[in-house]
């Protein structure tokens, strides 16, 4: 087996900064964001299974979330206004991300590649439903970043917060509504406030 850089590349998530066009009070790395999305995607599926009769794979949702932004190790984080500026830009960036995924997968030994293709290509039909939860978790994570910045007095994130809230509300997922109602208020609190028992 030849040497592979796959896992070393994944470890570089910590060097990729998000929100490149914004003034950040606290810089958020791709690692920070990914961990939030893993926790939230898992939570959304747990909520769906527990309260809404779903039978989805909680562990698989967490794994998909862990790899959802892996191409950004190569491409960097493309700011949303740029990524969605036009359909042409959106399609071109999708091709760049696809090429980044292929480059990363090609670095793996052939025997291991199949274990990661589904996680990174997002093409498996069996994962289509779970990807909805990962996408929702991704948006909730972005909202949480906006909340944290506003709490630090940084009003640069106000418009991003409003836009992200609209996207979240438009998803029309009961699990998302439940998370937003019962769990999002905690992100407005200090650690001392979070630890108080009501």
C-alpha positions in Angstrom: 0.0 0.0 0.0 1.4 3.4 -1.0 1.4 6.4 1.4 -1.8 8.4 1.5 -2.4 12.0 2.5 -6.2 11.6 3.0 -6.4 11.8 6.7 -3.6 14.4 7.0 -5.7 16.6 4.6 -8.8 16.1 6.7 -6.8 17.3 9.8 -6.3 20.6 8.0 -9.9 21.6 8.6 -8.7 23.6 11.6 -6.7 25.9 9.2 -9.7 26.9 7.0 -11.5 30.0 8.3 -15.1 30.7 7.6 -17.0 33.9 7.1 -14.2 35.5 5.0 -16.1 38.7 4.1 -17.3 39.4 7.7 -15.6 41.1 10.7 -15.4 38.2 13.2 -15.2 38.7 17.0 -14.1 35.1 17.3 -12.8 33.3 14.2 -14.6 30.1 13.3 -12.6 27.4 11.6 -14.0 24.6 9.4 -13.3 22.2 12.3 -15.4 24.3 14.7 -18.3 24.5 12.2 -18.1 20.8 11.3 -18.3 19.7 15.0 -21.4 21.8 15.5 -23.0 20.4 12.4 -22.2 16.8 13.6 -23.9 17.4 16.9 -26.9 19.2 15.5 -27.5 16.8 12.6 -27.4 13.9 15.1 -29.8 15.8 17.4 -32.3 16.5 14.6 -32.4 12.8 13.7 -32.7 11.8 17.3 -35.6 14.2 17.6 -37.2 12.9 14.5 -36.9 9.3 15.6 -38.1 10.1 19.2 -41.0 12.5 18.6 -42.0 12.1 14.9 -41.9 8.4 14.3 -38.9 8.4 12.0 -36.6 5.4 11.7 -33.4 7.1 10.5 -29.8 6.2 11.2 -28.5 8.6 13.8 -24.9 7.5 13.5 -24.9 7.8 9.7 -26.3 11.3 10.0 -23.4 12.3 12.2 -20.9 10.7 9.8 -22.3 12.5 6.8 -22.2 15.8 8.7 -18.5 15.1 9.6 -17.6 15.1 5.9 -20.2 17.6 4.5 -17.7 20.4 4.0 -14.5 18.3 3.4 -13.9 19.7 -0.1 -13.3 23.2 1.5 -10.0 21.9 2.7 -8.9 22.4 -0.9 -11.3 25.1 -2.1 -11.5 27.2 1.0 -14.8 28.6 2.3 -16.6 30.4 -0.5 -18.6 33.3 0.9 -22.4 32.8 0.4 -22.9 36.0 -1.6 -20.2 34.9 -4.0 -21.2 31.2 -4.2 -24.9 32.1 -5.0 -24.2 35.2 -7.1 -25.6 33.6 -10.2 -26.5 30.1 -11.5 -23.3 30.0 -13.5 -21.2 30.7 -10.5 -23.1 28.2 -8.4 -22.6 25.5 -11.1 -19.0 26.3 -11.6 -18.3 26.1 -7.8 -20.1 22.8 -7.6 -17.7 21.5 -10.3 -14.8 22.8 -8.3 -16.1 21.0 -5.2 -16.6 17.8 -7.1 -13.0 18.0 -8.4 -11.8 18.5 -4.8 -13.7 15.4 -3.6 -12.3 13.3 -6.4 -8.7 14.5 -5.6 -9.2 13.6 -2.0 -10.7 10.2 -2.7 -8.0 9.4 -5.3 -5.4 9.8 -2.5 -6.9 6.8 -0.7 -5.9 3.2 -1.3 -8.5 1.6 -3.6 -9.5 -0.8 -0.8 -10.6 2.1 1.4 -12.1 4.4 -1.2 -15.6 2.9 -1.2 -16.0 3.6 2.5 -15.7 7.3 1.9 -17.2 7.8 -1.5 -20.8 7.8 -0.2 -19.9 10.1 2.6 -18.3 12.7 0.4 -20.1 12.5 -2.9 -23.7 12.8 -1.5 -25.0 10.6 -4.3 -26.4 7.6 -2.5 -30.2 7.5 -2.5 -30.3 5.9 0.9 -28.6 9.0 2.3 -30.9 11.5 0.5 -33.2 12.0 3.5 -30.3 12.3 5.9 -28.7 15.0 3.8 -31.8 17.1 4.5 -30.9 16.9 8.2 -27.3 17.7 7.5 -28.3 20.8 5.5 -30.7 21.9 8.2 -27.9 21.4 10.8 -25.5 23.4 8.6 -27.9 26.4 8.6 -28.6 26.1 12.3 -24.8 26.2 12.9 -24.6 29.3 10.8 -27.4 30.9 12.8 -25.6 30.0 16.1 -22.5 31.8 14.8 -24.6 34.9 14.1 -26.1 34.7 17.5 -22.7 34.4 19.2 -21.4 37.4 17.2 -24.4 39.5 18.1 -24.0 38.6 21.7 -20.4 40.0 21.5 -21.8 43.3 20.1 -20.9 42.6 16.5 -23.8 43.8 14.4 -22.1 42.8 11.2 -23.9 39.5 11.4 -27.4 40.9 11.8 -28.4 40.6 8.1 -26.8 37.1 7.9 -28.8 36.1 10.9 -32.1 37.3 9.4 -31.4 35.6 6.1 -30.4 32.4 7.7 -33.5 32.4 9.9 -35.7 32.7 6.8 -34.0 29.7 5.2 -34.4 27.6 8.3 -38.1 28.5 8.6 -38.7 27.7 4.9 -37.4 24.1 5.5 -40.7 23.1 7.1 -39.2 20.2 9.1 -40.8 19.5 12.5 -37.5 18.4 14.0 -36.0 21.8 13.0 -38.9 23.7 14.5 -38.6 21.7 17.8 -34.8 22.3 18.0 -35.3 26.0 17.3 -38.0 26.3 20.0 -36.5 24.3 22.8 -32.7 24.3 22.2 -31.8 27.5 20.4 -32.6 29.8 23.3 -29.6 28.3 25.2 -27.2 29.8 22.7 -28.2 33.3 23.9 -27.1 32.5 27.5 -23.9 32.6 29.4 -22.5 29.3 30.8 -23.7 30.2 34.3 -27.2 30.9 32.9 -27.2 27.6 31.0 -26.4 25.6 34.1 -29.3 27.0 36.2 -32.1 24.6 36.7 -35.6 26.2 36.0 
